[in-house]
Amino acid sequence: MNAKYEPSPDFVAKVMQRVHAFESARASAIERLIWSRPIRYALAGGGTVLGILKAAPVF
């Protein structure tokens, strides 16, 4: 039992490929749409505009 364990040279690549496949299968289309960059910017911009419009009567 003195032999050292040596993983295959592409061990990390194989594992990461399986992890990526698992994660991409886990996310639904709605989750991918919500977390897309343009949607996030649109929501942030819309919130900013609504906040400004709600604050305008105060001044």
C-alpha positions as CSV (number, residue, x, y, z in Angstrom):
1,M,0.0,0.0,0.0
2,N,2.9,2.4,-0.6
3,A,1.8,3.3,-4.1
4,K,0.6,6.9,-4.3
5,Y,-2.7,7.8,-6.0
6,E,-2.1,9.7,-9.2
7,P,-5.3,11.1,-10.8
8,S,-5.5,11.2,-14.6
9,P,-4.1,14.4,-16.3
10,D,-7.5,15.5,-17.4
11,F,-9.2,14.8,-14.0
12,V,-10.1,18.4,-13.3
13,A,-11.5,19.0,-16.8
14,K,-13.7,15.9,-16.5
15,V,-15.0,16.9,-13.1
16,M,-15.7,20.5,-14.1
17,Q,-17.5,19.3,-17.3
18,R,-19.8,17.2,-15.2
19,V,-20.4,20.0,-12.6
20,H,-21.2,22.4,-15.5
21,A,-23.7,19.9,-17.0
22,F,-25.3,19.5,-13.6
23,E,-25.6,23.2,-12.9
24,S,-26.9,24.0,-16.4
25,A,-29.6,21.3,-16.1
26,R,-30.6,22.6,-12.7
27,A,-31.4,26.2,-13.8
28,S,-34.8,26.7,-15.4
29,A,-35.4,29.0,-18.4
30,I,-37.2,31.5,-16.1
31,E,-34.2,31.7,-13.8
32,R,-31.8,32.3,-16.7
33,L,-34.1,35.0,-18.0
34,I,-34.3,36.8,-14.6
35,W,-30.6,36.7,-14.0
36,S,-29.7,37.9,-17.5
37,R,-27.8,41.2,-17.5
38,P,-30.3,43.3,-19.6
39,I,-33.2,42.3,-17.4
40,R,-31.3,43.2,-14.3
41,Y,-30.4,46.6,-15.8
42,A,-34.0,47.2,-16.8
43,L,-35.3,46.4,-13.4
44,A,-32.7,48.6,-11.7
45,G,-33.5,51.5,-14.1
46,G,-37.2,51.1,-13.6
47,G,-36.8,51.1,-9.8
48,T,-34.7,54.2,-10.0
49,V,-37.3,56.0,-12.2
50,L,-40.1,55.0,-9.9
51,G,-38.1,56.1,-6.9
52,I,-37.5,59.5,-8.4
53,L,-41.1,60.0,-9.4
54,K,-42.3,59.1,-5.9
55,A,-39.8,61.4,-4.3
56,A,-40.6,64.4,-6.6
57,P,-43.7,65.5,-4.8
58,V,-41.8,65.7,-1.5
59,F,-39.7,68.6,-2.9
